[in-house]
Amino acid sequence: MPQNSASLSKQYSRRLVAEVLLHNAPQSRAALARATGLSKQTTSLVIADLEAEGWVRSVGVSKGAVGRTAVSYDLARDVALSVGADLGGTKLSVAIADLVGSTLAEATEPTDRRGGAHVLRQVHDAAQRLAASQGLDLSRARSVVVGMPGVVDPSTGAVALVPNIRGLSAISAPKMLADLFGQAVAIENDVNLAMLGEAWQGCAQGAEDAAFLALGTGVGLGLIVNGRLARGAHGAAGEIAYLPIGRDLASLEARTVGAFELEVGAAGILRAHRALGGAVETVRELFDLLAADEDAAGEALDETARTVALAVTAVASILDPQLVVLGGSIGVRPELADRVRAAMSPVFARPVDIRASALGARAGLVGALSLAVNRLHNALFGMTKAPKELSLPNVDGRAAA
């Protein structure tokens, strides 16, 4: 057998065994052979290699028929860590997971207002403090993912159009984070990560095609197409703020901020409320008035929902997703989700499954951790040019108190 074929066969066998252990451990070698379809000899060779490398260890011996014994194996969960971080304009959240993907610790703190290099150092320092608080060694982190707002170049990791973290676009975030963590750090758009979070532990589990529409101070869209995150040629897939939907399509502000964002972002909702005679300073206050049955609050949200329904129609027409998840500080509110569902039938013939985010404010952090864990699994156990990545285990991602 040619060397390259032998190498691919070994990779394939290793991947099969690792995936079973990721999802259903512990397992004996005989059980692994049955589950993977590999021969017992091949299974034993793979286990021997993984055990020698330190990724697998024996966890017990069971007795079978006629006095036979079987050694059970599990992944060595504590030998490698993954770090996920969600960096926003007002807060930074960091989480650490073990080899399988179970969350060991997470914490949130205010973002350093000085911006730029200060917030990147804060990401590393926060991870270091979090690890120390749980008795973990951050040097065992083999995969780090940081989510942040803006457009992330998929080839370089450079970040542009960061609206609410001063000075971040002016420095090389990938290089500085790599220097701080002592390894390459993956940077991803925060809304893309929220989509991954919902697909792993939220309401989009099992979906091969899904969209996450974030509505808050600004707007954004994360997309999973054929089971993979869609980033686009320049990392700008999902920049839905620039859809030509809204009353202001041609002004400089509409071309800079985006016409759709001007209409349904927090400032646009408050502007609609004021036009109806309302007088509040925040969207939170508007929702309070809605609970008190104020007519202007209800009309402003109805108007917003109709505009959002047009954007959902555009997404559904082009991508035909299994579901659209509404998230962000405004999108997650069921009062808005209910109105968007009601506004869909007049503008779109097909039914669209629209759900409010199940993870809420944690969606981006869970997504960062999912990408970090998935990158680690594929680096350790994956195959070159495999059609699909290893699937993530269905673990409880919330850290113990």
C-alpha positions as CSV (number, residue, x, y, z in Angstrom):
1,M,0.0,0.0,0.0
2,P,1.5,3.4,-0.9
3,Q,2.6,5.6,1.9
4,N,0.0,8.3,1.4
5,S,-2.8,5.7,1.3
6,A,-1.4,4.1,4.5
7,S,-1.3,7.5,6.2
8,L,-4.9,8.3,5.2
9,S,-6.1,4.9,6.4
10,K,-4.4,5.5,9.8
11,Q,-6.0,9.0,10.0
12,Y,-9.4,7.6,9.2
13,S,-9.1,4.9,11.8
14,R,-7.9,7.3,14.4
15,R,-10.8,9.7,13.6
16,L,-13.4,6.9,13.9
17,V,-12.1,5.8,17.3
18,A,-11.7,9.3,18.7
19,E,-15.2,10.3,17.6
20,V,-16.8,7.3,19.4
21,L,-14.8,8.2,22.6
22,L,-15.8,11.8,22.3
23,H,-19.5,11.0,22.2
24,N,-19.8,7.7,24.1
25,A,-17.0,6.9,26.5
26,P,-15.8,4.8,28.2
27,Q,-15.5,1.9,25.7
28,S,-13.5,-1.3,25.5
29,R,-11.5,-2.2,22.4
30,A,-14.0,-4.8,21.4
31,A,-16.9,-2.3,21.8
32,L,-14.9,0.3,19.8
33,A,-14.3,-2.2,17.0
34,R,-18.0,-2.9,16.8
35,A,-18.9,0.8,16.9
36,T,-16.4,1.8,14.2
37,G,-16.4,-1.2,12.0
38,L,-12.7,-1.5,12.3
39,S,-10.9,-4.8,13.0
40,K,-10.0,-5.6,16.6
41,Q,-6.3,-5.4,15.5
42,T,-6.6,-2.0,14.0
43,T,-8.6,-0.7,16.9
44,S,-5.9,-2.0,19.3
45,L,-3.2,-0.3,17.3
46,V,-5.1,3.1,17.3
47,I,-5.7,2.9,21.1
48,A,-2.1,2.0,21.6
49,D,-1.0,5.1,19.7
50,L,-3.5,7.4,21.4
51,E,-2.5,6.1,24.8
52,A,1.2,6.5,24.0
53,E,0.6,10.1,23.0
54,G,-1.3,10.8,26.2
55,W,-4.8,11.5,24.7
56,V,-6.4,8.3,25.9
57,R,-6.1,6.4,29.2
58,S,-7.5,3.2,30.6
59,V,-10.3,3.9,33.2
60,G,-11.3,0.5,34.5
61,V,-11.5,-3.3,34.0
62,S,-14.8,-5.2,33.6
63,K,-15.3,-9.0,33.8
64,G,-17.1,-10.7,31.0
65,A,-18.2,-14.3,30.3
66,V,-15.9,-17.2,31.3
67,G,-13.7,-15.0,33.4
68,R,-12.6,-12.8,30.6
69,T,-11.8,-9.2,31.4
70,A,-12.0,-6.0,29.2
71,V,-10.1,-2.8,29.7
72,S,-12.2,0.4,29.2
73,Y,-10.8,3.5,27.7
74,D,-11.7,7.2,27.8
75,L,-10.1,10.4,26.5
76,A,-7.7,12.0,29.0
77,R,-9.9,14.9,29.6
78,D,-7.5,17.0,31.7
79,V,-4.5,16.9,29.4
80,A,-5.6,19.7,27.1
81,L,-7.7,22.8,27.6
82,S,-9.6,25.1,25.2
83,V,-10.2,28.8,25.8
84,G,-13.1,30.8,24.4
85,A,-13.6,34.5,24.8
86,D,-16.3,36.9,23.8
87,L,-15.0,40.5,23.6
88,G,-17.6,43.2,23.4
89,G,-17.7,47.0,23.8
90,T,-19.0,46.8,27.4
91,K,-18.1,43.3,28.7
92,L,-15.6,40.5,28.3
93,S,-16.6,36.9,28.9
94,V,-14.1,34.0,29.1
95,A,-14.6,30.3,29.5
96,I,-12.3,27.2,29.7
97,A,-13.2,23.7,28.6
98,D,-11.5,20.3,29.0
99,L,-10.5,18.0,26.0
100,V,-14.1,16.8,25.5
101,G,-15.6,20.2,25.7
102,S,-17.1,20.3,29.2
103,T,-16.9,23.8,30.6
104,L,-14.6,24.0,33.7
105,A,-15.0,27.7,34.4
106,E,-16.3,30.9,33.0
107,A,-16.3,34.6,34.1
108,T,-17.4,38.0,32.9
109,E,-16.0,41.4,33.6
110,P,-16.3,45.0,32.2
111,T,-14.2,45.6,29.0
112,D,-11.2,47.9,29.5
113,R,-12.4,51.3,28.3
114,R,-8.9,52.2,27.0
115,G,-9.5,49.9,24.1
116,G,-6.8,48.8,21.7
117,A,-3.9,46.7,23.1
118,H,-5.3,47.1,26.6
119,V,-8.4,44.9,25.8
120,L,-6.2,42.2,24.1
121,R,-4.0,42.0,27.2
122,Q,-7.2,41.9,29.3
123,V,-8.4,38.8,27.3
124,H,-5.1,36.9,28.3
125,D,-5.1,38.2,31.9
126,A,-8.7,37.3,32.4
127,A,-8.0,33.8,31.1
128,Q,-5.0,33.5,33.3
129,R,-7.0,34.6,36.4
130,L,-9.9,32.2,35.6
131,A,-7.5,29.3,35.2
132,A,-5.7,30.1,38.4
133,S,-9.0,30.3,40.3
134,Q,-9.8,26.7,39.3
135,G,-6.3,25.4,39.8
136,L,-5.8,25.0,36.1
137,D,-2.6,25.5,34.2
138,L,-3.2,27.9,31.3
139,S,-0.1,26.5,29.5
140,R,-2.2,23.4,28.8
141,A,-4.5,25.4,26.6
142,R,-4.0,24.0,23.1
143,S,-6.7,26.0,21.3
144,V,-7.9,29.7,21.8
145,V,-10.7,31.5,20.1
146,V,-11.6,35.1,20.6
147,G,-14.8,36.6,19.3
148,M,-15.3,40.3,18.7
149,P,-17.5,42.7,16.7
150,G,-16.4,43.7,13.2
151,V,-15.4,42.1,10.0
152,V,-12.7,39.4,10.5
153,D,-10.5,38.6,7.4
154,P,-10.7,34.8,7.2
155,S,-7.1,34.5,5.8
156,T,-5.3,36.8,8.3
157,G,-7.6,37.2,11.3
158,A,-7.3,41.0,10.9
159,V,-10.3,42.9,12.3
160,A,-11.9,45.9,10.6
161,L,-15.0,48.0,11.2
162,V,-15.0,47.5,15.0
163,P,-17.7,49.9,16.1
164,N,-17.4,50.0,19.8
165,I,-13.8,49.1,20.9
166,R,-11.5,52.1,20.3
167,G,-8.2,51.5,18.5
168,L,-8.7,47.8,17.9
169,S,-8.6,48.0,14.1
170,A,-5.3,49.9,14.2
171,I,-3.3,47.0,15.7
172,S,-2.6,43.4,14.7
173,A,-4.9,41.6,17.0
174,P,-3.8,38.1,15.8
175,K,-0.1,38.8,16.4
176,M,-0.6,40.4,19.8
177,L,-2.9,37.6,21.0
178,A,-0.5,35.0,19.7
179,D,2.4,36.6,21.6
180,L,0.3,36.7,24.8
181,F,-0.9,33.1,24.6
182,G,2.2,31.7,23.1
183,Q,0.3,30.1,20.2
184,A,-1.9,31.1,17.2
185,V,-5.2,32.5,18.3
186,A,-8.3,32.3,16.1
187,I,-10.4,35.5,15.9
188,E,-14.0,35.3,14.7
189,N,-16.9,37.6,14.4
190,D,-19.1,37.6,17.5
191,V,-22.4,37.0,15.7
192,N,-20.9,34.1,13.8
193,L,-19.9,32.6,17.2
194,A,-23.4,33.2,18.5
195,M,-24.7,31.1,15.6
196,L,-22.2,28.3,16.5
197,G,-23.2,28.5,20.2
198,E,-26.9,28.0,19.3
199,A,-26.0,25.1,17.0
200,W,-24.0,23.4,19.8
201,Q,-26.0,24.0,22.9
202,G,-29.0,26.2,22.0
203,C,-32.1,26.0,19.9
204,A,-30.4,25.2,16.5
205,Q,-28.9,21.9,17.6
206,G,-28.9,19.5,14.6
207,A,-29.5,22.2,12.0
208,E,-27.4,22.0,8.9
209,D,-28.6,25.3,7.6
210,A,-29.5,28.1,10.1
211,A,-29.3,31.8,10.6
212,F,-28.7,33.9,13.7
213,L,-30.0,37.5,13.4
214,A,-28.6,39.7,16.2
215,L,-30.6,42.8,17.1
216,G,-29.3,45.2,19.6
217,T,-27.4,48.5,19.5
218,G,-26.4,47.2,16.0
219,V,-27.4,44.3,13.9
220,G,-25.6,41.3,12.5
221,L,-26.1,37.9,10.9
222,G,-24.4,34.6,11.5
223,L,-24.9,31.7,9.0
224,I,-24.4,28.0,9.0
225,V,-24.7,26.5,5.5
226,N,-24.4,22.8,4.9
227,G,-23.2,22.4,8.5
228,R,-20.4,24.9,8.2
229,L,-20.0,28.5,9.2
230,A,-20.3,30.8,6.2
231,R,-17.7,33.6,6.3
232,G,-17.6,34.8,2.7
233,A,-14.7,35.7,0.5
234,H,-13.6,38.6,2.7
235,G,-15.1,37.6,6.0
236,A,-18.1,39.9,5.5
237,A,-20.9,37.3,5.0
238,G,-23.8,38.3,7.2
239,E,-23.2,42.1,7.2
240,I,-27.0,42.4,7.1
241,A,-26.9,46.0,8.4
242,Y,-26.3,47.1,4.8
243,L,-29.5,45.5,3.3
244,P,-31.4,48.3,1.5
245,I,-34.4,48.0,3.9
246,G,-35.7,51.1,5.7
247,R,-36.8,54.6,5.0
248,D,-33.3,56.0,4.6
249,L,-31.4,54.2,1.8
250,A,-29.2,56.9,0.2
251,S,-27.8,59.2,3.0
252,L,-24.2,59.1,4.0
253,E,-25.2,57.6,7.4
254,A,-27.2,54.8,5.7
255,R,-24.2,53.9,3.5
256,T,-21.8,54.1,6.5
257,V,-23.9,52.4,9.3
258,G,-26.3,50.5,7.1
259,A,-29.9,51.3,6.2
260,F,-31.3,48.3,7.9
261,E,-29.4,49.0,11.1
262,L,-30.6,52.6,11.1
263,E,-34.1,51.2,11.1
264,V,-34.1,48.4,13.6
265,G,-31.1,49.0,15.8
266,A,-31.7,50.4,19.3
267,A,-31.5,54.0,18.1
268,G,-34.0,53.4,15.3
269,I,-36.5,51.7,17.6
270,L,-36.3,54.7,20.0
271,R,-36.7,57.1,17.0
272,A,-39.8,55.3,15.9
273,H,-41.2,55.5,19.5
274,R,-40.5,59.2,19.7
275,A,-42.3,59.8,16.4
276,L,-45.4,58.1,18.0
277,G,-45.2,60.5,21.0
278,G,-43.0,58.3,23.2
279,A,-40.3,59.7,25.4
280,V,-37.8,57.1,26.8
281,E,-34.0,56.9,26.7
282,T,-33.5,53.2,26.4
283,V,-35.1,50.2,24.7
284,R,-35.3,48.5,28.1
285,E,-37.6,51.4,29.2
286,L,-39.7,50.9,26.0
287,F,-40.2,47.2,26.9
288,D,-41.3,48.3,30.4
289,L,-43.9,50.6,28.8
290,L,-44.9,47.7,26.5
291,A,-45.6,45.6,29.6
292,A,-47.8,48.5,30.9
293,D,-49.7,48.4,27.6
294,E,-48.5,51.8,26.3
295,D,-49.8,52.1,22.7
296,A,-46.8,53.9,21.3
297,A,-44.4,51.2,22.6
298,G,-46.6,48.5,21.0
299,E,-46.8,50.4,17.6
300,A,-43.0,51.0,17.6
301,L,-42.3,47.3,18.1
302,D,-44.9,46.4,15.5
303,E,-43.2,48.6,13.0
304,T,-39.8,47.2,13.9
305,A,-41.1,43.7,13.5
306,R,-42.4,44.4,10.1
307,T,-39.0,45.7,9.0
308,V,-37.2,42.7,10.5
309,A,-39.7,40.4,8.7
310,L,-38.5,41.8,5.4
311,A,-34.8,41.0,6.3
312,V,-35.9,37.5,7.4
313,T,-37.7,37.1,4.1
314,A,-34.5,38.0,2.2
315,V,-32.5,35.4,4.2
316,A,-35.1,32.7,3.8
317,S,-35.4,33.4,0.1
318,I,-31.7,33.1,-0.5
319,L,-30.6,30.4,2.0
320,D,-33.8,28.5,2.9
321,P,-32.6,27.8,6.5
322,Q,-34.2,25.3,8.8
323,L,-34.7,28.1,11.3
324,V,-33.8,31.7,12.0
325,V,-32.7,32.5,15.6
326,L,-33.2,36.0,16.9
327,G,-30.6,37.1,19.4
328,G,-28.9,40.1,20.8
329,S,-30.3,42.3,23.6
330,I,-33.4,43.2,21.6
331,G,-33.8,40.1,19.4
332,V,-33.9,37.7,22.3
333,R,-37.0,39.4,23.7
334,P,-40.1,37.1,23.1
335,E,-42.2,40.2,22.6
336,L,-40.3,41.0,19.4
337,A,-40.0,37.4,18.2
338,D,-43.8,36.9,18.5
339,R,-44.3,40.1,16.4
340,V,-41.8,39.1,13.8
341,R,-43.6,35.7,13.4
342,A,-46.9,37.4,12.9
343,A,-45.4,39.9,10.4
344,M,-44.0,37.1,8.2
345,S,-47.2,35.7,6.6
346,P,-48.1,39.0,4.7
347,V,-44.7,39.1,3.1
348,F,-43.6,35.5,2.6
349,A,-45.5,32.5,1.4
350,R,-43.5,29.8,3.0
351,P,-43.5,29.2,6.8
352,V,-40.2,30.2,8.5
353,D,-39.2,28.7,11.9
354,I,-38.3,31.8,14.0
355,R,-37.1,31.3,17.5
356,A,-35.6,33.5,20.2
357,S,-32.1,32.6,21.3
358,A,-32.0,29.9,23.9
359,L,-28.5,31.0,25.2
360,G,-29.2,34.7,25.4
361,A,-26.1,36.8,26.3
362,R,-24.0,33.6,26.5
363,A,-24.4,32.6,22.9
364,G,-21.2,34.2,21.7
365,L,-19.1,32.8,24.5
366,V,-20.6,29.3,24.0
367,G,-19.8,29.6,20.3
368,A,-16.2,30.7,20.9
369,L,-15.7,27.7,23.2
370,S,-17.3,25.4,20.6
371,L,-15.0,26.6,17.9
372,A,-12.0,26.3,20.1
373,V,-12.9,22.7,21.1
374,N,-13.7,21.8,17.5
375,R,-10.4,23.1,16.3
376,L,-8.6,21.1,18.9
377,H,-10.4,17.9,18.1
378,N,-9.7,18.3,14.4
379,A,-6.0,19.1,15.0
380,L,-5.6,16.0,17.2
381,F,-8.0,13.5,15.6
382,G,-9.1,14.9,12.3
383,M,-8.3,14.0,8.7
384,T,-6.7,16.1,6.0
385,K,-9.4,17.3,3.5
386,A,-12.1,15.4,5.3
387,P,-15.6,16.4,3.9
388,K,-16.9,17.2,7.4
389,E,-15.3,18.1,10.7
390,L,-15.6,16.1,13.8
391,S,-18.9,16.7,15.5
392,L,-18.9,18.2,19.0
393,P,-20.1,16.1,22.0
394,N,-23.4,17.1,23.5
395,V,-22.1,18.3,26.8
396,D,-23.5,20.6,29.4
397,G,-21.6,23.8,28.7
398,R,-22.5,25.8,31.8
399,A,-19.7,25.8,34.4
400,A,-20.4,24.5,37.8
401,A,-20.9,27.2,40.4
